[in-house]
Amino acid sequence: MNYTLAEKILLEHSNLKEISPGQFIDCDIDLIMVHEQLGGRIHREYEKLGIDYVWDPNKIFFILDHWVPAPTISAAEMHQDCRKFAEKYKFIHNIGMDKGICHQVLPEMGFARPGMLIVGSDSHTTTYGVFNCLSTGIGATDVSVVFATGKLWFKVPESFKINLSGKLNKGVMSKDFILKLIGDMSTKGAIYKSLEFHGDGAKSLSIDGRMTISNMVVEAGAKFGIFLPDEKVTDWLHKRTNETFQFVYPDDDALYEKTFDYNLSDITPVVAKPSTPDNLAYIEEVEGIEFDQAFIGSCTNGRMEDLRIAARILKGKKINSKIRLIIIPASKEIYKEALHEGLIEIFINAGAIFGHSTCGPCIGGHMGVLGSDEICISSSNRNFVGRMGSPSSQIYLASPATIAASAIRGKITDPREVL
């Protein structure tokens, strides 16, 4: 048979000689990532099994990132449960709570490599597909199964081929493309599909930009979001791991359920209106809408590319006095680089609040919580009702460039006007 990327990697991790879409298979897992969910639900599920071991402590990546530092007693106790579990089962990669957000830190530390099959206790685990591996989020029960056996079942997904050509224009970011893709597909348009990104357009994107795209494929319902490898992936990996790896490519005559063609040069700034990521609007349709809070950060858009363009827009300017701007880097590594480049000073001088690396406002649990009827423009991945606070609040999703430009004027603004 002739296989897509997802099919090739799943086949390699099964004990089968061939597979086909729709088939249920058992696969060996290379790595599992867990965060606060370990102390929230997973440890209880695992205790029900009555098992006093995990299959391989060296293949578990444990990190705290959602509620850091603990803002409430319940969060502190959840962290306690996490630490006790990790110590009890002797997790080798016990990362702690000072490195940043899981989906940025795990690749930074060289744990996402071509051909791997990675699962995590967070839906945006799809992010690692940038590095030519398969990765996806799973629930507490499935995490317990992996802890005990090192295996998990999958349904072999149909694959969508996304052909990208051209390059993004000034003021347009990968976030604009993925919002456009989700808007075209809808949040149910790729349920349990593997989105496979091809073409010179994909190669033109930075690693940071690709991570934004793979991060958000799950908002279209996708199981995986995977890129073909190139020299940018090679450079990233050689700086971050000494482990050997081999790139995986789809077969030339692989079968795809659907094919989509996008010229990145045609993409313009867009916004996802409340309260779903596929509620797409072109920037011209929402310009002038006033808001209370702006947020740049999260596992979707807290990387150096995002901070640099925001700093370029904000340098020498002040944010509108009627709004508040929160900026949070995705990792400590990014924090230090932003500090070294002088970006943090630019943000502070502009009137922004710059925070430590954490999920923070994205989950609305302890930072940047929205009050009744407040409006936020955010670079995060979800704008569901109540996601960032009050159920009556509203969230618009946009790129860091759009958010920085909008923060200056206090209303949604086309970043191309500012740049």
N, C-alpha and C positions, 0 to 999 in steps of 0.2 A: 504493500500500500504506500501511498504518498502522503506524508504527514505535514500538518501545520506545526508551528512551534509548540503550542500547548500539547498537541498529541505526542510529539516526539519526547518531550520531557516527562509526561505522564507515563508513557510506555517504558521509558528508561527506569522509572521508579516502581514499576510493577514487575511481576514474574511471568508476564505474558509475552507471547511472540508477536501479537498484533492486537490492535484495538480499533474501535470505530465510535463515532459520535453517538451519544445516548447510552453507551455501555457503562455499567457500574463496575468499578475496579478498586482494588485495595492497593495503596501505594506506601512505600517507605518514605518517611519524612526526614529531610536533612537538618532542619532547624525549626524550632518553635519559639515565638516571641510572646512574652506575657508582661502585662503591666498591672495597674491597680485592680483589674478584673480578677487577678489571682487572689487578692484578699477580699474582693467583693462577693464572688460566687464560686470560683474554681476550687478553692480549698475545701469548701463544703461538699461539692460534688465528688471530689477525690476521696474525701473521708468516707463517703458512702460505699466506696469500692473496697475499703478495708485493706488497701495495699500499702506496704511500708517501704516502697522503693519507687524510683522513676527509671524509665528504660535507659536513659543516657543523660546524666547531668551535664555533659559537655555539649549537648545539643539544645540546651535551653538558654534563651537570652531573656534575662529578667531586668526590668527597668521601671522606675516610678516617674511619671511625667504629667499625669492629668491634674492632680491636686497637689502641687508642689510650690512651696512648702505646705504642709497640711493646714488648711484654713479652719477646720472644725474638729471637734472631738471625734466625730464618726470617721472623718477622713484619716485622722491620726491613728485610730484603732484599726482601720483597714490597712494602713501602712504597716502597723505592727503585725497583723496577720500575714501580710505578704512576706515580711522579713523572716518571721518564724518558719514559714513554709520553705522558703529558699534555703535557710540554714539547716532545717531538718533533712532536706533531701540533697543538700550539698551541691547546689547549683554552681557550676564553674564560672559562668558569665553573669555574675551578680553585679549589675552595672551601677545600682544605686539611684540617687535622685538629683545628681548635680550635673548630668551630661546633657539633658535636654529631652526633646520629643523623640519617642521610639523610632518613628519612621525616617527621621533624619540621622539619628545616632547609629542605628544598626548598619546602614550602608557606610557611614563615615568610618566605622571600625572594621570595615572589610568583610562583614558577615554575609553580604548578598553578592553571590557570584554566579556566573553563567551556568546554566544547566541545573541549578539547585531547585528543590521543591520546598518552599517555606510557608508555614502557616503562622497565624498570630491571633491573639485574643482582641483584635480590633479590626473593624471593617476596612480601614484604609491601609491594611497590610499589602494591598495591591500595588503600593508605591514601588516596591523593589523590582517590579517587572522591567524597569528601566535598565537593569543590569543583566538582561538576557536570562532571567530566571522566572519561574512561576511562583507567585506568592498570592495568598488570599486570606481573608479573615474567617475565623470560626468561632463558635460559641463555647460556653463553659463545659458542656458535656463532651464535645469533641476534643477540647483541650485535654480533658481527663483521659480520654481514650489514647491520645498521643502520648501523654505522660506515662501511661501504663505499658503501651505496646510499641510506640514508635511508628505506628501505621495509622492510616485514615482512608476512608472510602471517598471516591470521587465519581461523579458522572462525567464521562468524557464530553467536554463542551463542543458545540459548534463554534467555529471561528469566524469573526468578521475581519476582513482585510481593509485597513485604512491606509489608502495611498496618499501621501503628502508630497506636494511639490511647492516650489517657491520659497520665499522667506518672509517672516513677519516684518511689517513696516514699523517705523519709529512710533513709539507710543502704544504699540499693540504687543500683547504678551501671550504666553502659552495659556494663561488663564482664560483669555478671550476665546482662544480656539476650543478649549475643552468645554466651556460653557455653550459655545455654538454647537458643538457636537452633541452635547446632552440635550440642548433645545431641539435639535433636529431629530434625535432618536427618541426622546422622552425618557422619563425615569424608569419606564418599564420596557424600553426598546431593546435592551441587550441582556435581559435576565439570563443568568448562567451561561453567558457567552464569553469567549476569549477575544478581546480586541487586540489585533496585531498591527503594529504601526510600521509602515514601509516607506521607502522613497527618499529622494534627496531632501525633501522638506523636513523629514524626521531627522536626517543627519545634520541639518542646519541648526537644529535646536540645541541649546546647552543642556547639560545634565540636569541643572536646576529646573529648566523649563520642562524637560521630559518627566521629571518627578512630579510636577504639578499635574500633568496629564494622567500618568498612571495612578496617581493618588485618587483622582476623581472619576475614573471609569466606573467605579462602584455606584456612583450616583445615577448611572444609566442602567444599573442592575447587573453589571458585568462581574464575572467570576475572576477573570484575570485581565491585566492590561500589560502587554509585553512588547518591547522594542527589539528590533534587530541590532546586533552589536556593531560597533565601529571603533575608530581610533580614540574617540572621546571616552568611551567605556574602558578601553585599554588603559588610557592615561590615568583615569580615576582609580582603577583597581591596582595598578602598579604602585601607586602612592600609598595604598591602604592595606595591602595584604601581601604576604609572601606565599600564600597558598597557590597551588597550580590550578588552572581552570582551562576549559575548552569551550569556545563559542558554539552555540547551537543555531542552526539556520533551518528554515522551512524548506521542504522539497519544492523544486521549481513548479511541479504540477500538483501541488497540494490543493485540496478542495476546500473552498470557503463558502459558507452559507450566503453571505452578502459581501459586496465590495463597495466601499465609499471612496470618493475622490475629492480631495480638498486642495486648493491652491492657497497656501498661507498668505500670499500677497493680497488675497481678496478678503482676508479676515480683518474686521474693524472692531473697535472697542464695543463690548456688550456688557449687559448687566442681567443677572437673574433676579427678578422681582419676587417679593414675598408670595407664597411661602413654600416654594419648591424650586430646586435647582434647574428645572427645565422651563420655568416661566420666563422665557428669554425676551429681552428687549434690546434693541440697538441703542447706543448711547444717545442718539438724537431724540429718542422717544421718552427718555427719563431725565434729560438735562433739566436742571433747575429745581429738582426735588430737594427740599431741605432735610437735614438729619441732625441727630443729637450726638452721635458717636461714630468714630471711624476706627477700624482695627486692621492692622497689617501684621500678619503672623500666622500661626498654626502649622500643622504638618503639610499644608498645601502651599503656603506662600510666605514662609519665614526665612527663606534662604538668601544668600549674598546677592544674587541677581535682583531679588525683590527689594532688599534694603538699599542697594546702590541706585536703582532708578527712583526710589522714593526720596533718597537724599539728594539726587540730582534735581528733582522738582522742588524740594523744600529748602534747599540751600539759600540762605539770605532772605528767607520769607518767614512769615508768621501764619500759623493756622488761624482760621476764623474764630473770633472770641466767643461765638455762640456754641461751638462744638468742642469735643474732646477727642484727641487722637492717641490711641494706644498702639505701641509697636513692640513686638516680642520676637526675638530671634528663635529659630527652630532648634538651636543647639548652643552649647557653650563654645564650641569651636567657632561657630558663626559670630557669637557675641564678641569673642576676642578679636576676630578678624575685623569686625565692624568698629571695634574700639581702636585697633591699629590704624585703620583707614580714616579715622576721624568722623565716621558717620554718626556715631552716637551724639557727639557734640552738636552736629547739624540738627538732629532731631530735637534735642533738648532746647536748643536756641530757638527752634521754630515753635516751641510750646507743647511738644509731644511728651507723653509719658513713655519711657523706655523701660521694659521689664526684663526679669530673668527668664531663662528658657523654660517654658511650660506650655501646656495646651491652653490654659487660662480661659480667656473670653470665649473661645470657640465652643466650649461646653457649658458656659454660663453658670458654672458651679461656684466660683469664688472670686473672679476678677472681671471687671468691666461688665457687671450684670446690668441689664437694661430694666428700667422702671416702666410703669404703665404708659402705654401709647408712645414710647420712645422708638426712634428709628436709628438703625445702625447700617453703615455700609462696611462690609467685611470682606477680607480676602480668604476667609475660611471656606469650607466645602459644603456646608449645609445651612439652609435658612428656614428650617421647619418652625412651626409655631412653638414659642416658648424655648427655643434652642439656646438663646442667650439671656434668658430672664423671664420677664413678665409675658404671659400668654397674649397680652394685647400689644406687645412690642412687635416691630417688623424689621426684617433683615434683607438687605440687598447685597448680593454677591458680586464682586468685581475684582479687577486686577489691582495689584499694588500701585501701578501708575495712575489708574483712575482714582483710586482712593486718596493718594497723595495730592493730586490736583484738586479733588473735591474738598479736601480738608482745608485748603487755602481759601476757597470761596464759600465754604459752608453749605454747599449744595452740589448735587451730582454734576460733574464737569467732564468734558471730553479732554483726556490728557494730552491729546495732540495740540490743543490750543495753548497749553502751558509750555510744552516742550518746544 
